[in-house]
Amino acid sequence: MGIRDWSLRDPGLSELGFEQCKELREKLRTTLPGRLDAGLDVQLVLVSPMTRTLQTAMAALDWLVATGVPIQAHAGWQETTDNPCDVGLPIAEVSPRFPAVDFSQVDPVWPEKKTPEAQRYAFTRRDLVTRAQAVLAELYARPEKVVAVVSHSAFLSKAVSGSMYANADFRIFDFEEPGEVPPAALSEAAALSKDELPPLVYRLREWDETRQGHGGMGWSLDDVRNIGDELAI
């Protein structure tokens, strides 16, 4: 996929992408296991149902899946824009290629982003940050102590955490204590104007291990965005 070639529908990883995943795999295998003192015993993998993230998850985390860690596709972690390159394929088309992934809980509106029913996946600043808060609220409420998420740099950086992500890099976070605004307020986002943000009830605090190391792989910039910056209204 060319840097400006947005017309390809749900493209997969390039040869370089797979090579980066090999490096990521080896780094994660030495960083995560045996770190129970640091709380890095991964119990679940959540992955965007797009081809490149599914490929990344299986190339870099197959060793976790082999030990019985479940891997679930989740539409909430998909890419930001509604350009063809950021719109996924129907589950019936993509799921046979990834038999280890559980697609049963993917939102039925997937891969639509432009209909009224798919408003939560729309490409606006308000809707993207609302979606980010929704997936963070769900993550916070999950019973698993440690969850690995395979998502997209634009969504993670601009809407979820503010940290920068190079391709195939990773960062480790804890939750801060949720704010005082009740989670129900997230459901009222449709009443906001497109230039307003929902309340940022859920925020992440990055570990020094990746914050001071340019990401877990050492490939990422150290800049930190404000949530919602650089997202189109």
N, C-alpha and C positions, 0 to 999 in steps of 0.2 A: 504494500500500500504506500503510495507516494505521500509526502508530507501534506500536500494540499488536495489529495484525491479523496474528496468526501463522498463521491458518488458510489463507491463500492459498498454493497450491503453486508454488514456484519463480517468484515474481513478477519482472517485468522492471523496468527503470529508469523512474522518473517523468520528467515533462517537465523538472523541475529537475535530475534526475540527468543527463540528456542535455546540458543547458546547462553543468553542471559539467565534463562530459567534454570539451566544446569548449574550455573554458579550460585544462583539463589538457593537451589535445592541443597547444595553442599553446605552453604552457610547456615541455613535453617536447621539442618541435621546436627550441626555442632552447637547451635545457639539454644535450641528449644529443649531437646531431651536432657534429662539429668539435672534440670534446673528447678526442681520442686521447691527449693529454698526461695527461689525468685518467683514462683507461681506460674511457670510457663509450661504447664501440663495441658496441652491443647485437647479439648473435649469435643469440639465441633468445628467444621469448616463451612462458612457461608460464602457463596460465590455468585457474582453476577451471571445471569444466563447467556451472556454474549460469548461468541466463539473464542475470542482471544483470552478472556478471563477463565473460561473453562479449560482451555489448553494450558494456561499458566498454572491453574490449580492442580491439574493432573500431572504436569511436568515437574512441579516444585514440591508438591505435598503428597505425592503418591505413596510415600513411605508411611505417612500418617494414616492414610486410608487403608493401607495394607494391614495395619494393626487394629483396624476396626473403628477408627474415628469416623463418624458419619460426615458426609459432605452433601449439603443441600443447596440447590439453586434458589436465589431470592431476587425477585424483580426490583426490589427497593434499592439494590446496590448497583443498578445499571448505570450506563453513561449518561451524560448531561443533554446533549443536543438531540434534535430530531432530524439531523442529516442522516442519509442512508448508512454511513459508516458507524453511526452510533445507535442504530435501531437493530434489534435482534431478529433472529429467525423464529418462526413458529416452533413451539416445543416439540411437536410431532416430527419436525424436520431435524432438529438439533439433538434431541435426547438419544437416539440410537448410536450416536457417535461417542457418547460419554455414559456408558452403562453403569459406572460406579456412582454417578451423581443422582440424587433423589430430586426429581423435578415435580413431585406431587403437590408441593405447596406454592408453586409459582402462581402469582396473581393471574386469574383468567383473562384479564384485559391484555396481558403481554401478547405481542410486542408493541401494541398501539401506544402512541404518545399524543395524538392530536384530537381525539374524540372527547366529548364531555365526560364520558365514563373513565377516561384515562388522564383526567386533569392532574392527578397527583404526580404524573410523570412528565408534565409539560415543561418546556424549555423556557422558564422564566425564573428570575431571581427568587421571587416569592415561593414558587412551587418547588424549586430545587432545595431551598433551605428548609422548607416544610417537610419535604421527603427525608432530608437528612436527619431532622429532629425525630421523625417518626421511626426510622430504622435504629437510631440511637436509643429511643425510648424502648423499643422492642428488645434491643440488645441488653440494655440495663436490667430488664425484667426477666431475662432468660435464667434458667437454673444453672447452666454451665458457668464455671468460674472463668475459663479462658476460651475465647472463640477467635479463630483465625478468619479474617475476612479478605477475600480476593475481589477487589473492585477496580475503579478507574481513577487515575491521578487527578483529573479535573474535578470530579465529584468529591473525592476525598479532600482535596486541598481547598477548593472554593466553598464547599458547603458543609463538610463534616468536621475537619480538624484544623484547617488553616495551614498545616505543615506542607512542605513541598515534597513531591514524589517523582523521582526519576523512574524510567521503565524498570520493572522487576526489582525495585527496591522495597524495603519494608520498614515500618515503624511500630513501636510498642507503646500502648497507652493504658492508663487506668481512667476510670470515670472520676470526675469531680462530683461532689455532692450535688444532686439536682437542685435547681433554683426553686423559688417559692411559687412560681406560676404553675398551676395544675396542668398535667398532661392533656386534659380535655381541651385546653386552649388551642392545641394543635389542630383540632378538628374544625376550628373556626377560621382557618387560613383563607378560605374562599371569600370571606368578607373583607379581607385586607386588599388594599390597592396593590398594583403590581410592583410598586417601588417600596412597599413596606415588608419588613421581615417578621416572621412569627417570633414569639419569645424563645430565646435560646436557653431552654430549660436544661438541656443535656450538653455538657461540655467535656472535653477530653484533656487529660494531662499526660504529656509524653514523658517517657522514661529518659533519664539523662543518657543512658546507654546508646540510644539512637538519636536523641536530640543533639548531643555533642559529637556524634560520629558521622554527621552528614547522611543520616539514615543508617539502617542496618547494614547495607552493602557499601556505604560510603560514597554513593553515587549522586545524592540529592543536594540541592541547594539548601542553605540554612534559613532562607527568608520564611517569615510566617505571615500569612494573609489574615485580614479580618474576615470572618465568615460573611459570605455574600459579595465580597469584592470581586470585580471582573466578571460578574454574571450579568447577562443582558436583562433589562427590565421587561 
